[in-house]
Amino acid sequence: MIELAKYTKEFSELLGSADNILLISHINPDGDAIGSQIALYRYLSGKGMKVEMMCPNNLQEFLKWMDGSDKINVFIRKRKKCKQLIENAGLIVMLDFNQPNRLGEAESFVTSSRAKKVIIDHHLEPVDFADLLISDPSRCSTAELVHEIVTILNGEPFRDRSYSESVYVGIITDTGNFEYGTYTGNTMRVVADLLDTGIDRGHVLNTVYNNFSADRMKLMGFSLYQRMTLLEEYRTAYIYLTKKDLADFKHFKGDTEGFVNLPLSIKGIVFSVFFMEKDNFVKISFRSKGNFPSNEFASRYFSGGGHLNASGGEYYDTIDNTIAYFLKVLKEQEALLLKD
């Protein structure tokens, strides 16, 4: 865990010298990306600073209820306005990512901007493309890190319902409601403080986890019954969905959230993989238990990365060829998978 005081002082100086601040989350933003973005927006705007928010593409449906989500400018929908926001920004703060390609279509505009740039993130192996990098992989989420930074900046915990809800959403979504991830005692103390502010925990959990369509539930059942394969000799399971499968069940963005975690509840399974067919490539999610490094597997074989037990990647081929390649390289990890 890094000592935040030094970084926060430099961040404060950058905030104080910027007329226009732009907060950016990554492409295909998840709960932590949007949660940390809205939380920082609530604090900075509450202090009278001129702040705007942007993300490269559309939010998932289960996040659109969040107070402030309607203020996020989506690049692929408002290209002209977003380019103007980038051009006018004196300070750009990027949240929950540390690779420039996570900016999607906005990458070239952001990286060429003359604005000062800050990264606040908790992922491994950051790329150096900012003036200030605040990175701490020991934190369970960027939202937890943002909360710690805001608390230092404010001199005490910031009291605002929307802020607290946003930090809470970031934490629970990046830990699967505390089923995985690198959360610590410090995380739980942060959560306790958030709950003490009076946020409606039941409402948040219901809107995040119990707000899907009937088609999504049917898709989950289909995935488990028709598209899951157990490889007990490797303590591994995988699920795949084709574009036709997704269309058949009227798939909306975010409907497959959490599917990759399901096989880990099977006794003896320590590694779970989810393949989703896209146009011209296959998107892949990895989850693991214990010390099996899903991030190293993703990085070595699928141009990806992430955390020890939660990561992602992609493969530019058909879904059949992708799975065949996965089965081939899986054998190279047999010793680690079978290790107690």
Phi and psi in degrees as GROMACS dihedral restraints (atoms count N, CA, C in turn):
[ dihedral_restraints ]
;  ai    aj    ak    al  type     phi  dphi    fc
    3     4     5     6     1   -78.5    20    10
    4     5     6     7     1   159.2    20    10
    6     7     8     9     1   -84.3    20    10
    7     8     9    10     1   112.1    20    10
    9    10    11    12     1   -80.4    20    10
   10    11    12    13     1   -21.8    20    10
   12    13    14    15     1   -55.5    20    10
   13    14    15    16     1   -44.2    20    10
   15    16    17    18     1   -62.0    20    10
   16    17    18    19     1   -48.2    20    10
   18    19    20    21     1   -67.1    20    10
   19    20    21    22     1   -38.2    20    10
   21    22    23    24     1   -66.5    20    10
   22    23    24    25     1   -35.3    20    10
   24    25    26    27     1   -62.9    20    10
   25    26    27    28     1   -44.9    20    10
   27    28    29    30     1   -66.4    20    10
   28    29    30    31     1   -39.3    20    10
   30    31    32    33     1   -62.5    20    10
   31    32    33    34     1   -41.9    20    10
   33    34    35    36     1   -61.0    20    10
   34    35    36    37     1   -41.0    20    10
   36    37    38    39     1   -64.3    20    10
   37    38    39    40     1   -39.8    20    10
   39    40    41    42     1   -66.2    20    10
   40    41    42    43     1   -39.7    20    10
   42    43    44    45     1   -63.0    20    10
   43    44    45    46     1   -41.2    20    10
   45    46    47    48     1   -69.0    20    10
   46    47    48    49     1   -22.4    20    10
   48    49    50    51     1  -100.9    20    10
   49    50    51    52     1     1.9    20    10
   51    52    53    54     1  -103.6    20    10
   52    53    54    55     1   131.3    20    10
   54    55    56    57     1   -80.1    20    10
   55    56    57    58     1   -43.9    20    10
   57    58    59    60     1  -122.0    20    10
   58    59    60    61     1   125.6    20    10
   60    61    62    63     1  -113.0    20    10
   61    62    63    64     1   132.1    20    10
   63    64    65    66     1  -120.3    20    10
   64    65    66    67     1   123.7    20    10
   66    67    68    69     1  -100.4    20    10
   67    68    69    70     1   128.6    20    10
   69    70    71    72     1  -126.4    20    10
   70    71    72    73     1   131.9    20    10
   72    73    74    75     1  -104.6    20    10
   73    74    75    76     1   173.6    20    10
   75    76    77    78     1   -85.5    20    10
   76    77    78    79     1   168.2    20    10
   78    79    80    81     1   -61.5    20    10
   79    80    81    82     1   146.8    20    10
   81    82    83    84     1    51.8    20    10
   82    83    84    85     1    58.4    20    10
   84    85    86    87     1   -63.8    20    10
   85    86    87    88     1   135.1    20    10
   87    88    89    90     1   -99.3    20    10
   88    89    90    91     1  -171.4    20    10
   90    91    92    93     1   -63.6    20    10
   91    92    93    94     1   -34.6    20    10
   93    94    95    96     1   -72.1    20    10
   94    95    96    97     1   -40.6    20    10
   96    97    98    99     1   -61.6    20    10
   97    98    99   100     1   -49.7    20    10
   99   100   101   102     1   -72.3    20    10
  100   101   102   103     1   -39.3    20    10
  102   103   104   105     1   -61.1    20    10
  103   104   105   106     1   -47.7    20    10
  105   106   107   108     1   -68.5    20    10
  106   107   108   109     1   -35.0    20    10
  108   109   110   111     1   -65.6    20    10
  109   110   111   112     1   -49.4    20    10
  111   112   113   114     1   -66.8    20    10
  112   113   114   115     1   -37.7    20    10
  114   115   116   117     1   -60.7    20    10
  115   116   117   118     1   -48.0    20    10
  117   118   119   120     1   -66.6    20    10
  118   119   120   121     1   -36.8    20    10
  120   121   122   123     1   -60.2    20    10
  121   122   123   124     1   -45.7    20    10
  123   124   125   126     1   -60.9    20    10
  124   125   126   127     1   -41.0    20    10
  126   127   128   129     1   -69.0    20    10
  127   128   129   130     1   -51.2    20    10
  129   130   131   132     1   -65.7    20    10
  130   131   132   133     1   -44.1    20    10
  132   133   134   135     1   -67.3    20    10
  133   134   135   136     1   -32.0    20    10
  135   136   137   138     1   -66.9    20    10
  136   137   138   139     1   -21.6    20    10
  138   139   140   141     1   -94.0    20    10
  139   140   141   142     1    10.1    20    10
  141   142   143   144     1    86.2    20    10
  142   143   144   145     1     9.9    20    10
  144   145   146   147     1   -84.1    20    10
  145   146   147   148     1   151.6    20    10
  147   148   149   150     1   -86.6    20    10
  148   149   150   151     1   110.1    20    10
  150   151   152   153     1  -130.6    20    10
  151   152   153   154     1   140.6    20    10
  153   154   155   156     1  -127.1    20    10
  154   155   156   157     1   159.3    20    10
  156   157   158   159     1  -124.8    20    10
  157   158   159   160     1   148.3    20    10
  159   160   161   162     1  -149.2    20    10
  160   161   162   163     1   146.7    20    10
  162   163   164   165     1  -137.5    20    10
  163   164   165   166     1   154.1    20    10
  165   166   167   168     1   -65.0    20    10
  166   167   168   169     1   -38.1    20    10
  168   169   170   171     1  -144.0    20    10
  169   170   171   172     1  -173.4    20    10
  171   172   173   174     1   -65.6    20    10
  172   173   174   175     1   148.3    20    10
  174   175   176   177     1   -74.0    20    10
  175   176   177   178     1   152.3    20    10
  177   178   179   180     1   -72.4    20    10
  178   179   180   181     1   149.7    20    10
  180   181   182   183     1   -57.0    20    10
  181   182   183   184     1   -38.3    20    10
  183   184   185   186     1   -74.6    20    10
  184   185   186   187     1     0.7    20    10
  186   187   188   189     1  -108.8    20    10
  187   188   189   190     1    -8.2    20    10
  189   190   191   192     1   -73.5    20    10
  190   191   192   193     1   -10.6    20    10
  192   193   194   195     1   -75.4    20    10
  193   194   195   196     1   -18.7    20    10
  195   196   197   198     1   -64.8    20    10
  196   197   198   199     1   135.9    20    10
  198   199   200   201     1   -65.0    20    10
  199   200   201   202     1   114.2    20    10
  201   202   203   204     1   112.2    20    10
  202   203   204   205     1   -15.1    20    10
  204   205   206   207     1   -63.2    20    10
  205   206   207   208     1   -29.1    20    10
  207   208   209   210     1   -72.1    20    10
  208   209   210   211     1   -11.6    20    10
  210   211   212   213     1   -91.8    20    10
  211   212   213   214     1    -1.9    20    10
  213   214   215   216     1   -84.2    20    10
  214   215   216   217     1   120.2    20    10
  216   217   218   219     1   -82.2    20    10
  217   218   219   220     1   122.4    20    10
  219   220   221   222     1   -92.7    20    10
  220   221   222   223     1   119.1    20    10
  222   223   224   225     1   -57.0    20    10
  223   224   225   226     1   -46.5    20    10
  225   226   227   228     1   -70.5    20    10
  226   227   228   229     1   -11.6    20    10
  228   229   230   231     1  -104.6    20    10
  229   230   231   232     1   -26.1    20    10
  231   232   233   234     1  -133.9    20    10
  232   233   234   235     1    60.5    20    10
  234   235   236   237     1   -59.7    20    10
  235   236   237   238     1   -46.4    20    10
  237   238   239   240     1   -61.5    20    10
  238   239   240   241     1   -46.7    20    10
  240   241   242   243     1   -65.8    20    10
  241   242   243   244     1   -41.4    20    10
  243   244   245   246     1   -66.5    20    10
  244   245   246   247     1   -38.7    20    10
  246   247   248   249     1   -62.2    20    10
  247   248   249   250     1   -37.8    20    10
  249   250   251   252     1   -66.9    20    10
  250   251   252   253     1   -39.5    20    10
  252   253   254   255     1   -62.4    20    10
  253   254   255   256     1   -41.6    20    10
  255   256   257   258     1   -65.2    20    10
  256   257   258   259     1   -44.0    20    10
  258   259   260   261     1   -64.5    20    10
  259   260   261   262     1   -35.6    20    10
  261   262   263   264     1   -86.3    20    10
  262   263   264   265     1   -11.0    20    10
  264   265   266   267     1   -69.9    20    10
  265   266   267   268     1   136.7    20    10
  267   268   269   270     1   -94.2    20    10
  268   269   270   271     1   -22.5    20    10
  270   271   272   273     1  -143.5    20    10
  271   272   273   274     1   128.0    20    10
  273   274   275   276     1  -113.0    20    10
  274   275   276   277     1   123.1    20    10
  276   277   278   279     1  -111.9    20    10
  277   278   279   280     1   118.7    20    10
  279   280   281   282     1  -103.4    20    10
  280   281   282   283     1   131.0    20    10
  282   283   284   285     1  -120.7    20    10
  283   284   285   286     1   130.8    20    10
  285   286   287   288     1    73.1    20    10
  286   287   288   289     1    25.4    20    10
  288   289   290   291     1  -157.9    20    10
  289   290   291   292     1   157.2    20    10
  291   292   293   294     1  -140.4    20    10
  292   293   294   295     1    20.0    20    10
  294   295   296   297     1  -125.6    20    10
  295   296   297   298     1   130.3    20    10
  297   298   299   300     1   -61.2    20    10
  298   299   300   301     1   -27.4    20    10
  300   301   302   303     1   -69.6    20    10
  301   302   303   304     1    -8.3    20    10
  303   304   305   306     1   -79.0    20    10
  304   305   306   307     1     1.2    20    10
  306   307   308   309     1   -88.7    20    10
  307   308   309   310     1    -5.0    20    10
  309   310   311   312     1    60.3    20    10
  310   311   312   313     1  -137.1    20    10
  312   313   314   315     1   -63.0    20    10
  313   314   315   316     1   -21.1    20    10
  315   316   317   318     1   -82.3    20    10
  316   317   318   319     1    -4.0    20    10
  318   319   320   321     1   -54.9    20    10
  319   320   321   322     1   -53.4    20    10
  321   322   323   324     1   -65.1    20    10
  322   323   324   325     1   -33.7    20    10
  324   325   326   327     1   -71.2    20    10
  325   326   327   328     1   -38.2    20    10
  327   328   329   330     1   -74.2    20    10
  328   329   330   331     1   -47.2    20    10
  330   331   332   333     1   -67.6    20    10
  331   332   333   334     1   -26.7    20    10
  333   334   335   336     1   -90.3    20    10
  334   335   336   337     1    -5.6    20    10
  336   337   338   339     1   -65.1    20    10
  337   338   339   340     1   144.6    20    10
  339   340   341   342     1   -84.1    20    10
  340   341   342   343     1    -3.2    20    10
  342   343   344   345     1   -64.1    20    10
  343   344   345   346     1   150.6    20    10
  345   346   347   348     1   -64.7    20    10
  346   347   348   349     1   145.6    20    10
  348   349   350   351     1  -127.9    20    10
  349   350   351   352     1   139.4    20    10
  351   352   353   354     1  -128.9    20    10
  352   353   354   355     1   138.5    20    10
  354   355   356   357     1  -113.8    20    10
  355   356   357   358     1   129.9    20    10
  357   358   359   360     1  -121.8    20    10
  358   359   360   361     1   116.9    20    10
  360   361   362   363     1  -159.4    20    10
  361   362   363   364     1   165.0    20    10
  363   364   365   366     1  -129.6    20    10
  364   365   366   367     1    15.2    20    10
  366   367   368   369     1   -91.5    20    10
  367   368   369   370     1   160.4    20    10
  369   370   371   372     1   -78.5    20    10
  370   371   372   373     1   162.9    20    10
  372   373   374   375     1    53.0    20    10
  373   374   375   376     1    61.9    20    10
  375   376   377   378     1   -70.8    20    10
  376   377   378   379     1   148.4    20    10
  378   379   380   381     1   -93.7    20    10
  379   380   381   382     1   137.5    20    10
  381   382   383   384     1   -83.9    20    10
  382   383   384   385     1    92.0    20    10
  384   385   386   387     1  -135.5    20    10
  385   386   387   388     1    28.2    20    10
  387   388   389   390     1  -137.3    20    10
  388   389   390   391     1   162.0    20    10
  390   391   392   393     1   -77.3    20    10
  391   392   393   394     1   -28.7    20    10
  393   394   395   396     1  -138.9    20    10
  394   395   396   397     1   124.2    20    10
  396   397   398   399     1  -112.0    20    10
  397   398   399   400     1   116.4    20    10
  399   400   401   402     1  -110.3    20    10
  400   401   402   403     1    98.1    20    10
  402   403   404   405     1  -127.3    20    10
  403   404   405   406     1   129.9    20    10
  405   406   407   408     1  -146.5    20    10
  406   407   408   409     1    92.9    20    10
  408   409   410   411     1   -66.0    20    10
  409   410   411   412     1   -12.0    20    10
  411   412   413   414     1   -75.9    20    10
  412   413   414   415     1   -13.7    20    10
  414   415   416   417     1   -81.3    20    10
  415   416   417   418     1   145.1    20    10
  417   418   419   420     1   -71.4    20    10
  418   419   420   421     1   -21.6    20    10
  420   421   422   423     1  -159.2    20    10
  421   422   423   424     1   159.8    20    10
  423   424   425   426     1   -67.0    20    10
  424   425   426   427     1   -31.8    20    10
  426   427   428   429     1   -60.4    20    10
  427   428   429   430     1   -41.1    20    10
  429   430   431   432     1   -62.4    20    10
  430   431   432   433     1   -42.2    20    10
  432   433   434   435     1   -64.9    20    10
  433   434   435   436     1   -42.5    20    10
  435   436   437   438     1   -60.7    20    10
  436   437   438   439     1   -42.2    20    10
  438   439   440   441     1   -60.8    20    10
  439   440   441   442     1   -42.4    20    10
  441   442   443   444     1   -64.4    20    10
  442   443   444   445     1   -41.2    20    10
  444   445   446   447     1   -64.5    20    10
  445   446   447   448     1   -46.9    20    10
  447   448   449   450     1   -61.5    20    10
  448   449   450   451     1   -39.6    20    10
  450   451   452   453     1   -61.9    20    10
  451   452   453   454     1   -39.9    20    10
  453   454   455   456     1   -68.7    20    10
  454   455   456   457     1   -45.0    20    10
  456   457   458   459     1   -60.5    20    10
  457   458   459   460     1   -39.0    20    10
  459   460   461   462     1   -84.9    20    10
  460   461   462   463     1   -15.5    20    10
  462   463   464   465     1    82.7    20    10
  463   464   465   466     1    -6.5    20    10
  465   466   467   468     1  -170.3    20    10
  466   467   468   469     1   165.7    20    10
  468   469   470   471     1   -56.3    20    10
  469   470   471   472     1   137.3    20    10
  471   472   473   474     1   -80.9    20    10
  472   473   474   475     1   125.3    20    10
  474   475   476   477     1  -101.5    20    10
  475   476   477   478     1   106.5    20    10
  477   478   479   480     1  -161.5    20    10
  478   479   480   481     1   128.4    20    10
  480   481   482   483     1   -61.0    20    10
  481   482   483   484     1   -47.7    20    10
  483   484   485   486     1   -64.6    20    10
  484   485   486   487     1   -38.2    20    10
  486   487   488   489     1   -60.0    20    10
  487   488   489   490     1   -49.9    20    10
  489   490   491   492     1   -63.3    20    10
  490   491   492   493     1   -41.3    20    10
  492   493   494   495     1   -61.4    20    10
  493   494   495   496     1   -41.1    20    10
  495   496   497   498     1   -66.2    20    10
  496   497   498   499     1   -44.4    20    10
  498   499   500   501     1   -62.3    20    10
  499   500   501   502     1   -41.9    20    10
  501   502   503   504     1   -62.3    20    10
  502   503   504   505     1   -44.1    20    10
  504   505   506   507     1   -60.4    20    10
  505   506   507   508     1   -44.1    20    10
  507   508   509   510     1   -59.2    20    10
  508   509   510   511     1   -42.1    20    10
  510   511   512   513     1   -69.7    20    10
  511   512   513   514     1   -47.9    20    10
  513   514   515   516     1   -70.7    20    10
  514   515   516   517     1   -33.2    20    10
  516   517   518   519     1   -74.5    20    10
  517   518   519   520     1   -30.7    20    10
  519   520   521   522     1   -85.0    20    10
  520   521   522   523     1    -4.0    20    10
  522   523   524   525     1  -119.6    20    10
  523   524   525   526     1     6.3    20    10
  525   526   527   528     1    57.7    20    10
  526   527   528   529     1    44.3    20    10
  528   529   530   531     1    55.1    20    10
  529   530   531   532     1    44.1    20    10
  531   532   533   534     1    71.9    20    10
  532   533   534   535     1    29.8    20    10
  534   535   536   537     1   -94.5    20    10
  535   536   537   538     1   -18.9    20    10
  537   538   539   540     1  -155.9    20    10
  538   539   540   541     1   179.6    20    10
  540   541   542   543     1   101.2    20    10
  541   542   543   544     1   179.3    20    10
  543   544   545   546     1  -101.3    20    10
  544   545   546   547     1    35.8    20    10
  546   547   548   549     1   -70.1    20    10
  547   548   549   550     1   150.9    20    10
  549   550   551   552     1  -130.1    20    10
  550   551   552   553     1  -175.7    20    10
  552   553   554   555     1   -60.7    20    10
  553   554   555   556     1   -34.6    20    10
  555   556   557   558     1   -62.3    20    10
  556   557   558   559     1   -40.1    20    10
  558   559   560   561     1   -58.3    20    10
  559   560   561   562     1   -45.3    20    10
  561   562   563   564     1   -67.7    20    10
  562   563   564   565     1   -31.9    20    10
  564   565   566   567     1   -68.1    20    10
  565   566   567   568     1   -38.0    20    10
  567   568   569   570     1   -62.3    20    10
  568   569   570   571     1   -46.1    20    10
  570   571   572   573     1   -61.2    20    10
  571   572   573   574     1   -42.6    20    10
  573   574   575   576     1   -59.6    20    10
  574   575   576   577     1   -41.6    20    10
  576   577   578   579     1   -65.2    20    10
  577   578   579   580     1   -39.3    20    10
  579   580   581   582     1   -64.4    20    10
  580   581   582   583     1   -43.6    20    10
  582   583   584   585     1   -65.5    20    10
  583   584   585   586     1   -33.1    20    10
  585   586   587   588     1   -67.3    20    10
  586   587   588   589     1   -18.2    20    10
  588   589   590   591     1   -76.6    20    10
  589   590   591   592     1    -9.9    20    10
  591   592   593   594     1    99.2    20    10
  592   593   594   595     1    14.0    20    10
  594   595   596   597     1   -65.4    20    10
  595   596   597   598     1   150.8    20    10
  597   598   599   600     1   -87.1    20    10
  598   599   600   601     1    92.9    20    10
  600   601   602   603     1   -57.9    20    10
  601   602   603   604     1   -43.1    20    10
  603   604   605   606     1   -62.1    20    10
  604   605   606   607     1   -40.9    20    10
  606   607   608   609     1   -63.5    20    10
  607   608   609   610     1   -44.9    20    10
  609   610   611   612     1   -62.0    20    10
  610   611   612   613     1   -48.1    20    10
  612   613   614   615     1   -62.1    20    10
  613   614   615   616     1   -40.3    20    10
  615   616   617   618     1   -67.1    20    10
  616   617   618   619     1   -40.7    20    10
  618   619   620   621     1   -73.8    20    10
  619   620   621   622     1   -27.7    20    10
  621   622   623   624     1   -84.8    20    10
  622   623   624   625     1   -44.1    20    10
  624   625   626   627     1  -108.3    20    10
  625   626   627   628     1   -17.2    20    10
  627   628   629   630     1  -126.6    20    10
  628   629   630   631     1    46.2    20    10
  630   631   632   633     1  -135.2    20    10
  631   632   633   634     1    33.1    20    10
  633   634   635   636     1  -102.8    20    10
  634   635   636   637     1   169.2    20    10
  636   637   638   639     1   -82.8    20    10
  637   638   639   640     1   164.1    20    10
  639   640   641   642     1   -63.6    20    10
  640   641   642   643     1   -34.6    20    10
  642   643   644   645     1   -61.8    20    10
  643   644   645   646     1   -35.6    20    10
  645   646   647   648     1   -64.8    20    10
  646   647   648   649     1   -40.3    20    10
  648   649   650   651     1   -64.7    20    10
  649   650   651   652     1   -39.5    20    10
  651   652   653   654     1   -66.1    20    10
  652   653   654   655     1   -38.3    20    10
  654   655   656   657     1   -63.1    20    10
  655   656   657   658     1   -39.7    20    10
  657   658   659   660     1   -62.4    20    10
  658   659   660   661     1   -45.6    20    10
  660   661   662   663     1   -61.5    20    10
  661   662   663   664     1   -42.8    20    10
  663   664   665   666     1   -61.2    20    10
  664   665   666   667     1   -41.8    20    10
  666   667   668   669     1   -60.6    20    10
  667   668   669   670     1   -43.3    20    10
  669   670   671   672     1   -73.8    20    10
  670   671   672   673     1   -37.6    20    10
  672   673   674   675     1   -84.3    20    10
  673   674   675   676     1   -39.0    20    10
  675   676   677   678     1  -108.5    20    10
  676   677   678   679     1   -20.1    20    10
  678   679   680   681     1  -123.4    20    10
  679   680   681   682     1    10.3    20    10
  681   682   683   684     1  -104.0    20    10
  682   683   684   685     1   134.7    20    10
  684   685   686   687     1  -123.7    20    10
  685   686   687   688     1   131.5    20    10
  687   688   689   690     1   -98.2    20    10
  688   689   690   691     1   131.9    20    10
  690   691   692   693     1  -117.8    20    10
  691   692   693   694     1    75.6    20    10
  693   694   695   696     1   -61.0    20    10
  694   695   696   697     1   -29.1    20    10
  696   697   698   699     1   -66.5    20    10
  697   698   699   700     1   -20.1    20    10
  699   700   701   702     1  -112.6    20    10
  700   701   702   703     1     7.4    20    10
  702   703   704   705     1    53.4    20    10
  703   704   705   706     1    40.4    20    10
  705   706   707   708     1  -130.5    20    10
  706   707   708   709     1   150.8    20    10
  708   709   710   711     1  -139.8    20    10
  709   710   711   712     1   149.7    20    10
  711   712   713   714     1  -139.8    20    10
  712   713   714   715     1   152.6    20    10
  714   715   716   717     1  -124.5    20    10
  715   716   717   718     1   140.7    20    10
  717   718   719   720     1  -132.1    20    10
  718   719   720   721     1   149.9    20    10
  720   721   722   723     1  -135.2    20    10
  721   722   723   724     1   130.3    20    10
  723   724   725   726     1   -86.7    20    10
  724   725   726   727     1   168.4    20    10
  726   727   728   729     1   -60.9    20    10
  727   728   729   730     1   -35.4    20    10
  729   730   731   732     1   -65.9    20    10
  730   731   732   733     1   -42.0    20    10
  732   733   734   735     1   -56.4    20    10
  733   734   735   736     1   -46.6    20    10
  735   736   737   738     1   -63.5    20    10
  736   737   738   739     1   -41.9    20    10
  738   739   740   741     1   -66.8    20    10
  739   740   741   742     1   -39.0    20    10
  741   742   743   744     1   -60.6    20    10
  742   743   744   745     1   -31.5    20    10
  744   745   746   747     1  -105.4    20    10
  745   746   747   748     1    20.9    20    10
  747   748   749   750     1    51.6    20    10
  748   749   750   751     1    49.9    20    10
  750   751   752   753     1   -61.0    20    10
  751   752   753   754     1   132.9    20    10
  753   754   755   756     1  -113.4    20    10
  754   755   756   757     1   154.0    20    10
  756   757   758   759     1   -55.4    20    10
  757   758   759   760     1   127.1    20    10
  759   760   761   762     1   100.8    20    10
  760   761   762   763     1   -11.9    20    10
  762   763   764   765     1   -64.2    20    10
  763   764   765   766     1   -29.6    20    10
  765   766   767   768     1   -91.5    20    10
  766   767   768   769     1     6.0    20    10
  768   769   770   771     1   -56.4    20    10
  769   770   771   772     1   125.9    20    10
  771   772   773   774     1    91.0    20    10
  772   773   774   775     1   -11.2    20    10
  774   775   776   777     1   -59.0    20    10
  775   776   777   778     1   -37.3    20    10
  777   778   779   780     1   -63.6    20    10
  778   779   780   781     1   -23.5    20    10
  780   781   782   783     1   -79.3    20    10
  781   782   783   784     1   -21.6    20    10
  783   784   785   786     1   -58.0    20    10
  784   785   786   787     1   -46.4    20    10
  786   787   788   789     1   -64.1    20    10
  787   788   789   790     1   -19.0    20    10
  789   790   791   792     1   -68.4    20    10
  790   791   792   793     1   -13.0    20    10
  792   793   794   795     1   -82.2    20    10
  793   794   795   796     1    -4.8    20    10
  795   796   797   798     1   -81.7    20    10
  796   797   798   799     1   132.7    20    10
  798   799   800   801     1   -57.0    20    10
  799   800   801   802     1   128.8    20    10
  801   802   803   804     1    90.9    20    10
  802   803   804   805     1   -12.6    20    10
  804   805   806   807     1   -86.6    20    10
  805   806   807   808     1   127.1    20    10
  807   808   809   810     1  -119.0    20    10
  808   809   810   811     1    -8.1    20    10
  810   811   812   813     1  -138.7    20    10
  811   812   813   814     1   125.8    20    10
  813   814   815   816     1  -128.1    20    10
  814   815   816   817     1   138.8    20    10
  816   817   818   819     1  -132.9    20    10
  817   818   819   820     1   138.9    20    10
  819   820   821   822     1  -124.6    20    10
  820   821   822   823     1   121.7    20    10
  822   823   824   825     1  -106.7    20    10
  823   824   825   826     1   128.8    20    10
  825   826   827   828     1  -127.1    20    10
  826   827   828   829     1   120.6    20    10
  828   829   830   831     1   -72.9    20    10
  829   830   831   832     1   129.6    20    10
  831   832   833   834     1  -121.7    20    10
  832   833   834   835     1  -178.2    20    10
  834   835   836   837     1   -69.6    20    10
  835   836   837   838     1   115.9    20    10
  837   838   839   840     1    73.8    20    10
  838   839   840   841     1    -1.3    20    10
  840   841   842   843     1  -158.4    20    10
  841   842   843   844     1   174.5    20    10
  843   844   845   846     1  -121.0    20    10
  844   845   846   847     1   126.1    20    10
  846   847   848   849     1   -87.7    20    10
  847   848   849   850     1   135.2    20    10
  849   850   851   852     1  -129.5    20    10
  850   851   852   853     1   134.9    20    10
  852   853   854   855     1  -116.7    20    10
  853   854   855   856     1   142.4    20    10
  855   856   857   858     1  -125.6    20    10
  856   857   858   859     1   138.3    20    10
  858   859   860   861     1  -136.7    20    10
  859   860   861   862     1   147.4    20    10
  861   862   863   864     1  -145.1    20    10
  862   863   864   865     1   165.1    20    10
  864   865   866   867     1  -111.1    20    10
  865   866   867   868     1   157.0    20    10
  867   868   869   870     1    64.5    20    10
  868   869   870   871     1  -135.6    20    10
  870   871   872   873     1  -100.9    20    10
  871   872   873   874     1     6.8    20    10
  873   874   875   876     1   -69.5    20    10
  874   875   876   877     1   122.9    20    10
  876   877   878   879     1   -83.2    20    10
  877   878   879   880     1    88.0    20    10
  879   880   881   882     1   -61.5    20    10
  880   881   882   883     1   -32.0    20    10
  882   883   884   885     1   -66.7    20    10
  883   884   885   886     1   -39.0    20    10
  885   886   887   888     1   -67.8    20    10
  886   887   888   889     1   -38.0    20    10
  888   889   890   891     1   -62.6    20    10
  889   890   891   892     1   -45.9    20    10
  891   892   893   894     1   -62.8    20    10
  892   893   894   895     1   -41.6    20    10
  894   895   896   897     1   -69.3    20    10
  895   896   897   898     1   -43.2    20    10
  897   898   899   900     1   -69.1    20    10
  898   899   900   901     1   -39.2    20    10
  900   901   902   903     1  -112.7    20    10
  901   902   903   904     1   -20.8    20    10
  903   904   905   906     1  -134.0    20    10
  904   905   906   907     1    29.3    20    10
  906   907   908   909     1    50.7    20    10
  907   908   909   910     1    38.1    20    10
  909   910   911   912     1  -126.8    20    10
  910   911   912   913     1  -151.6    20    10
  912   913   914   915     1   164.6    20    10
  913   914   915   916     1  -170.1    20    10
  915   916   917   918     1   145.4    20    10
  916   917   918   919     1  -137.0    20    10
  918   919   920   921     1  -102.7    20    10
  919   920   921   922     1   169.3    20    10
  921   922   923   924     1   -51.4    20    10
  922   923   924   925     1   -49.2    20    10
  924   925   926   927     1  -106.2    20    10
  925   926   927   928     1     2.0    20    10
  927   928   929   930     1  -149.8    20    10
  928   929   930   931     1   118.2    20    10
  930   931   932   933     1  -154.2    20    10
  931   932   933   934     1  -179.7    20    10
  933   934   935   936     1  -152.5    20    10
  934   935   936   937     1   167.0    20    10
  936   937   938   939     1  -165.6    20    10
  937   938   939   940     1  -168.5    20    10
  939   940   941   942     1  -155.5    20    10
  940   941   942   943     1   160.0    20    10
  942   943   944   945     1  -144.5    20    10
  943   944   945   946     1   127.9    20    10
  945   946   947   948     1   -94.0    20    10
  946   947   948   949     1    82.1    20    10
  948   949   950   951     1  -165.2    20    10
  949   950   951   952     1  -177.4    20    10
  951   952   953   954     1   -69.0    20    10
  952   953   954   955     1   162.7    20    10
  954   955   956   957     1   -67.6    20    10
  955   956   957   958     1   -34.9    20    10
  957   958   959   960     1   -64.0    20    10
  958   959   960   961     1   -44.3    20    10
  960   961   962   963     1   -68.8    20    10
  961   962   963   964     1   -34.0    20    10
  963   964   965   966     1   -63.8    20    10
  964   965   966   967     1   -45.7    20    10
  966   967   968   969     1   -66.7    20    10
  967   968   969   970     1   -38.8    20    10
  969   970   971   972     1   -61.6    20    10
  970   971   972   973     1   -41.9    20    10
  972   973   974   975     1   -65.4    20    10
  973   974   975   976     1   -41.7    20    10
  975   976   977   978     1   -58.1    20    10
  976   977   978   979     1   -45.5    20    10
  978   979   980   981     1   -63.9    20    10
  979   980   981   982     1   -34.9    20    10
  981   982   983   984     1   -66.5    20    10
  982   983   984   985     1   -48.8    20    10
  984   985   986   987     1   -77.4    20    10
  985   986   987   988     1   -20.1    20    10
  987   988   989   990     1   -59.0    20    10
  988   989   990   991     1   -35.0    20    10
  990   991   992   993     1   -60.9    20    10
  991   992   993   994     1   -28.3    20    10
  993   994   995   996     1   -70.5    20    10
  994   995   996   997     1   -16.9    20    10
  996   997   998   999     1  -104.0    20    10
  997   998   999  1000     1    10.5    20    10
  999  1000  1001  1002     1   -55.4    20    10
 1000  1001  1002  1003     1   -44.2    20    10
 1002  1003  1004  1005     1   -60.6    20    10
 1003  1004  1005  1006     1   -43.1    20    10
 1005  1006  1007  1008     1   -69.5    20    10
 1006  1007  1008  1009     1   -38.2    20    10
 1008  1009  1010  1011     1   -67.8    20    10
 1009  1010  1011  1012     1   -33.0    20    10
 1011  1012  1013  1014     1   -90.9    20    10
 1012  1013  1014  1015     1    -4.9    20    10
 1014  1015  1016  1017     1   -73.0    20    10
 1015  1016  1017  1018     1   132.3    20    10
